[in-house]
Amino acid sequence: MPWVVTDGTGAFLDFVAQAFDGEELGRVATEDGAIGHGEIRVGDTVVRDPVYAEGMRVAQATLDAGLTGRSSTPVRTAG
């Protein structure tokens, strides 16, 4: 299942629904009212926007560096 990391899960779900005729499967609100996780289907593919804490960003960069020999930063979107 593909996933994307954003700082604005709600905006991402809204965009995909409008731009690609996506069918929202669900969204989970955090305590502060932000959307912390969501899933949307486009065609036969489900895309997930998981909760992605800052500590996980560091772990991902470390994993990427170990696998590829160079550091990478997850793509961030406006939101």
N, C-alpha and C positions, 0 to 999 in steps of 0.2 A: 504494500500500500504506500503510494507516494505521500510525502508530507512536506509542508512548507512552514517556515518559521517567520512570523511577523510580530510586530509590536501592536498590531490592531486586528485581532482575529475577527471581530464583528465586521469591520470594514472589508476585510478580505472575503468573508463569506458573502456579504452583500454584493461586492464587485463581481465575484465569480458567478453568482446567481444571475445577475443582470447581463454581464458580458458574454457568458457562455451558456446561458440557459441552465445553470446548475440547479440541482435539487438539494436543498439543505437537509441534512439528515439529523443534525442536532448541534446545539451549542450549550456550553456549560458556563454559567456566570460564576465569577469569584466573589469573595465577600465584599469587595469594594464596588461591585456592579460591572466590572469589566468582563469581557468574554475571555475565558482562560483556555478553552478548548473548543474545537468545532470540526465537523466533518461535512463534506459536500460531495455530491456525485455529479460528474460531468460525463455524459455518455455511459460507458460501462466501467468508468474509473472513479474510485472514491479517493478524495484528497483529504488529508488530515492536517489540521493546524494544532499541534499539541501545546500544552503548557510547557514553556521552555524557560526555566529560571536562569539567571545569570551564571550560576555555578555550572549549569549544563553547557552553556556557551564555551566556558573554559575547557570543560571536558572534551567537547567536540573538537575544538581547535587542537588540543593535545593529541587526540586520536588521529585527526587528519595529518598532523605533522609526523606522527609515528608511521602512518601508512604510506605517505607520499614523500616524506623527507623534507617537506616544506609546510609552513604554517598557512592556514586558510581561515577566513572569517565567514560565518554563516551570512547569507544574504538577508538584509533587513529591508523592510518596506516601510513607506510612510503610513501612518495610520494612527 
